[in-house]
Amino acid sequence: MNITIIGASAGIGLETIKRALDRNHKVKTLSRSEITMDHTDFLSISGNATNKTDLLHAMEGADAVIVTLGTGTSTKATTLFSDFAKLLVDIQAEKAFDIPFVFVTGFGAGESMHYVPQPVRQMMETVLKDVYADKTVMEEIIENSNMNWIIVRPGLLLDGPLTENYHVENSLFEGIEVGEISRADVADFLIKQAEEPKEPRTYYSIRAKK
């Protein structure tokens, strides 16, 4: 497959590149900084995810698009996620892509905030409030689009190894557990959803198995 990854210079995005290449896909990335990786099936494009020309260039020929945008360690108010979503929806209206779009947000975005345990919720409603507010707007924009979308909400991210041993839920319910998970395992799930999306237009939460 030809897989495009948007926002891939660090964290989950970087792990997703590695996992895609390990599974013999051709990978094209779009990020603000160039990504150096010595692999014949990898192409890094430096650009802006909210620039139409850059985004179209990155998505050209893609069989699936994975979105791993992030703000790094910044907790300042942002419109990155919602601006990107609006542009992507506009492009979809023009191009009518019939491919999977797999997004990462985080447990705490949208309705999942009501299921975040204390005291984690206090932090998300204060320190991370603005970032997650914009992630929520992105989710709403994507949900109301006609894209074949999947939205993945991982719990606390760790730099652990790939295990392929994780627990996935496709609904929210009282007592739901969303704990720690390695970025490598999140990447594994993203790639497998891009390869074979079992339930398009679905929200997933994901955590490591105990």
Backbone torsions as a table, in degrees:
resi	resn	phi	psi	omega
1	MET	NA	154.4	169.7
2	ASN	-98.7	113.6	-176.7
3	ILE	-114.5	128.6	174.3
4	THR	-102.1	132.2	178.5
5	ILE	-118.1	122.3	-178.1
6	ILE	-100.2	121.2	-178.8
7	GLY	79.2	68.6	-167.0
8	ALA	-124.4	17.0	-172.3
9	SER	-81.7	-9.5	-178.8
10	ALA	-157.8	172.9	171.4
11	GLY	57.0	-135.8	-178.3
12	ILE	-58.9	-39.0	-178.6
13	GLY	-58.7	-45.8	-179.7
14	LEU	-65.0	-40.3	176.9
15	GLU	-65.2	-33.2	-179.8
16	THR	-69.0	-36.8	173.6
17	ILE	-58.1	-50.9	-177.4
18	LYS	-59.4	-43.6	-177.1
19	ARG	-68.5	-38.8	178.4
20	ALA	-63.3	-43.8	178.9
21	LEU	-66.6	-38.3	177.5
22	ASP	-60.8	-29.8	-178.9
23	ARG	-97.8	18.9	169.5
24	ASN	67.9	33.4	174.2
25	HIS	-96.6	160.0	170.7
26	LYS	-93.1	131.2	-171.2
27	VAL	-121.5	131.9	172.1
28	LYS	-123.2	135.2	-178.3
29	THR	-122.4	153.1	172.0
30	LEU	-126.6	120.9	178.1
31	SER	-153.4	164.8	-177.7
32	ARG	-67.1	-31.2	178.5
33	SER	-115.3	148.0	-179.8
34	GLU	-68.5	141.2	179.3
35	ILE	-105.1	127.2	-179.6
36	THR	-98.8	119.4	178.4
37	MET	-150.8	124.6	-174.9
38	ASP	-84.9	87.0	-179.8
39	HIS	-153.8	135.1	-176.1
40	THR	-68.8	-21.2	-178.7
41	ASP	-99.6	21.9	-177.8
42	PHE	-124.8	133.5	176.1
43	LEU	-133.5	124.4	178.3
44	SER	-103.1	127.7	176.1
45	ILE	-112.9	125.9	175.6
46	SER	-88.3	124.8	-179.0
47	GLY	-178.6	-169.7	-174.7
48	ASN	-114.8	127.0	-178.4
49	ALA	-67.2	-15.0	178.7
50	THR	-103.5	14.1	175.2
51	ASN	-104.6	122.0	-173.4
52	LYS	-60.0	-44.1	-179.2
53	THR	-61.7	-46.3	179.8
54	ASP	-62.3	-43.6	-177.0
55	LEU	-67.5	-42.6	177.7
56	LEU	-61.8	-41.5	179.0
57	HIS	-61.0	-43.5	-178.6
58	ALA	-67.6	-33.9	-175.5
59	MET	-87.1	-7.9	-177.5
60	GLU	-59.3	124.3	177.4
61	GLY	78.7	6.7	-176.3
62	ALA	-74.4	140.5	171.4
63	ASP	-93.7	-14.7	176.4
64	ALA	-162.7	150.1	177.9
65	VAL	-124.0	129.6	177.3
66	ILE	-115.6	129.2	-175.4
67	VAL	-111.2	114.4	-179.7
68	THR	-124.3	38.7	179.8
69	LEU	-59.1	145.8	175.9
70	GLY	-153.4	168.9	178.8
71	THR	-111.0	16.1	-179.4
72	GLY	64.5	-132.2	-179.9
73	THR	-91.6	-0.5	-178.3
74	SER	-72.1	135.6	175.4
75	THR	-114.5	13.8	-179.7
76	LYS	-72.4	157.7	176.4
77	ALA	-57.7	140.5	-176.3
78	THR	-145.2	157.4	170.4
79	THR	-122.6	15.7	-177.8
80	LEU	-55.1	-50.6	-173.7
81	PHE	-67.6	-45.7	-178.9
82	SER	-70.9	-38.1	177.3
83	ASP	-62.2	-43.3	178.3
84	PHE	-62.2	-45.7	-178.1
85	ALA	-61.5	-42.1	179.1
86	LYS	-61.7	-43.2	179.3
87	LEU	-64.9	-43.4	-179.0
88	LEU	-63.4	-39.9	177.7
89	VAL	-64.9	-39.7	176.8
90	ASP	-62.3	-42.9	178.6
91	ILE	-65.1	-41.5	178.7
92	GLN	-61.3	-37.7	178.3
93	ALA	-63.3	-32.6	180.0
94	GLU	-81.2	-42.9	-169.4
95	LYS	-98.8	-22.3	-179.7
96	ALA	52.6	54.3	177.7
97	PHE	-62.9	131.0	176.1
98	ASP	-108.8	62.3	-177.5
99	ILE	-136.7	161.1	176.1
100	PRO	-72.8	140.6	171.0
101	PHE	-119.1	116.0	-175.8
102	VAL	-112.3	121.5	-175.4
103	PHE	-113.7	143.9	169.3
104	VAL	-108.8	128.6	171.6
105	THR	-118.0	-94.3	178.1
106	GLY	167.4	148.5	177.4
107	PHE	-69.1	119.8	-171.4
108	GLY	128.5	-15.0	174.2
109	ALA	-84.0	148.7	176.6
110	GLY	58.8	-143.5	-177.6
111	GLU	-64.7	-20.8	-178.0
112	SER	-65.7	-18.8	177.7
113	MET	-57.4	-32.5	-178.2
114	HIS	-70.9	-10.2	-177.0
115	TYR	-112.6	4.8	177.5
116	VAL	-79.0	127.9	-178.4
117	PRO	-72.2	154.3	170.5
118	GLN	-76.4	148.7	1.7
119	PRO	-89.3	7.3	-179.6
120	VAL	-59.5	-38.0	-178.6
121	ARG	-62.3	-36.8	179.8
122	GLN	-60.3	-42.0	178.8
123	MET	-65.7	-40.2	-177.3
124	MET	-72.1	-26.1	179.2
125	GLU	-89.2	-2.5	177.6
126	THR	-122.5	-76.2	-175.4
127	VAL	-62.3	-44.4	-174.6
128	LEU	-100.7	10.4	-173.0
129	LYS	-55.0	-49.7	-173.7
130	ASP	-69.6	-40.2	179.6
131	VAL	-63.8	-45.8	-177.8
132	TYR	-72.6	-26.3	174.3
133	ALA	-62.7	-40.8	179.9
134	ASP	-75.0	-33.4	173.9
135	LYS	-62.0	-38.4	178.3
136	THR	-63.2	-42.1	177.7
137	VAL	-61.9	-42.7	177.1
138	MET	-58.5	-45.9	178.7
139	GLU	-57.1	-44.5	-178.5
140	GLU	-63.5	-41.5	179.5
141	ILE	-64.2	-45.6	-178.7
142	ILE	-67.2	-42.6	-179.0
143	GLU	-59.1	-36.2	-177.6
144	ASN	-87.9	5.7	178.0
145	SER	-90.6	176.5	176.6
146	ASN	-102.5	18.8	176.9
147	MET	-73.4	156.6	170.6
148	ASN	-84.1	79.2	-171.5
149	TRP	-97.7	153.5	168.9
150	ILE	-136.3	132.5	179.4
151	ILE	-117.8	127.3	-175.5
152	VAL	-112.8	127.1	-179.4
153	ARG	-116.8	91.8	178.0
154	PRO	-76.8	162.4	174.7
155	GLY	-85.9	-142.7	-177.9
156	LEU	-67.4	123.4	-174.9
157	LEU	-87.4	135.5	179.4
158	LEU	-126.0	161.4	177.2
159	ASP	-94.2	45.9	-179.8
160	GLY	-85.4	178.0	-177.9
161	PRO	-79.5	165.8	172.0
162	LEU	-70.6	127.2	177.5
163	THR	-120.0	-24.3	-172.8
164	GLU	58.0	20.7	-177.7
165	ASN	-122.8	87.8	-176.4
166	TYR	-141.2	163.5	-176.6
167	HIS	-110.0	133.6	-176.2
168	VAL	-123.6	136.1	174.4
169	GLU	-121.7	143.4	177.3
170	ASN	-114.2	20.4	175.1
171	SER	-151.6	162.8	177.3
172	LEU	-106.0	137.9	-179.4
173	PHE	-155.2	157.5	-179.7
174	GLU	-59.8	128.5	179.8
175	GLY	89.3	4.6	178.4
176	ILE	-58.1	137.9	179.6
177	GLU	-103.7	123.1	173.2
178	VAL	-133.2	95.8	-176.8
179	GLY	-104.6	-140.8	-176.3
180	GLU	-79.0	153.9	173.3
181	ILE	-158.8	145.4	179.7
182	SER	-77.0	148.1	176.3
183	ARG	-60.2	-33.0	179.1
184	ALA	-63.8	-38.5	178.8
185	ASP	-73.1	-35.6	173.9
186	VAL	-60.9	-44.4	178.7
187	ALA	-59.6	-40.8	178.8
188	ASP	-59.7	-44.0	179.4
189	PHE	-65.8	-40.9	179.2
190	LEU	-60.3	-46.7	-179.0
191	ILE	-63.8	-42.7	-178.9
192	LYS	-67.5	-31.7	174.4
193	GLN	-70.5	-36.9	176.7
194	ALA	-65.4	-38.6	179.8
195	GLU	-67.1	-44.7	-175.1
196	GLU	-148.9	81.7	-179.7
197	PRO	-68.9	111.2	-175.0
198	LYS	-77.1	-35.1	-178.6
199	GLU	-137.0	83.3	177.0
200	PRO	-59.5	154.7	-179.4
201	ARG	62.1	46.9	-177.7
202	THR	-131.8	142.8	170.4
203	TYR	-93.5	134.6	175.5
204	TYR	-121.8	140.0	165.2
205	SER	-108.2	151.8	-172.3
206	ILE	-145.4	137.1	176.9
207	ARG	-147.6	162.9	175.4
208	ALA	-68.2	145.7	174.9
209	LYS	-74.8	144.2	179.8
210	LYS	-84.7	NA	NA
